[in-house]
Amino acid sequence: MKKPQYAWREPYVYAILETDPKLKVAQICEAVAAIEQRRLSPVETEAERRSLENAWKGVQALISESSVRLV
């Protein structure tokens, strides 16, 4: 069975995979924006809720590793 695709997932994956420190900040910001946008609406399935929660934890780790300051 194919995993469902969520619109917020692509920016998140790009942020994880980015290796250029100058581009990484922008990718992290895109991921944060996409995840936050999705969080504005009710999450219908438990699977997406867990994925969204894990992605948010991943973004937080990226921010910590990159010493990125987001306001």
N, C-alpha and C positions, 0 to 999 in steps of 0.2 A: 504494500500500500504506500502511495506517495505521500510525503509529508506536506501538510498545507502550507501555502506561502502567505505570509503576512506582509503588508506594505512597509512596515517598520523594520522588517528583518534585513532587507538589502542594505540600507545605510549602516546598520549595526555590523553586518558582516564586512562591509568595506572598511569600517573603522578598525575592526580587529585585524584585518589583513594588511592594512597600510603600513609600510615600513619607513617611509620618508617622514621624519619628525615634523617638518614644516607642513606637510599635508595632513598628518595624523590629527592635529588639532582641529582642522576643518572637518575631517571625517567624524571625529568624536562629537562635535557640535551638531552635525547633521543627524547622527544617531540619537542624540539626546532629544533633538527637536521632533524626530519621527516617533520616538517612544512616547514622549510627552503628549504629542498630538493624539496618539492612539488611546492614551489613558484618559482623554477627555470624554470618551464614550464608554458605555458599559461593555465589558468583555463577555462575550456570549458563552464561550466554552472554557472548561477547566484546562484543557491543553494549551490554549492560547494564553490564559492567565499565567500558567506556570512558565511558558516560554517568555512572556513579557517580563515577568519577575526575574527570571534568570538573565535575560538580556540587560535589564536595568543593573543588576549586580555586576555583570560584565563591563558595562559602561563605567560604573563607579571604579572598578579595578583599573580600567584604561586611564581614567582621569588621574588616579593615584600614581600609576606608573609614569605617566607623561608629565606630571606636575602641571596639569592644566587647571586654570582657574576659570570656572564658569559662574557668571553672575545670575 
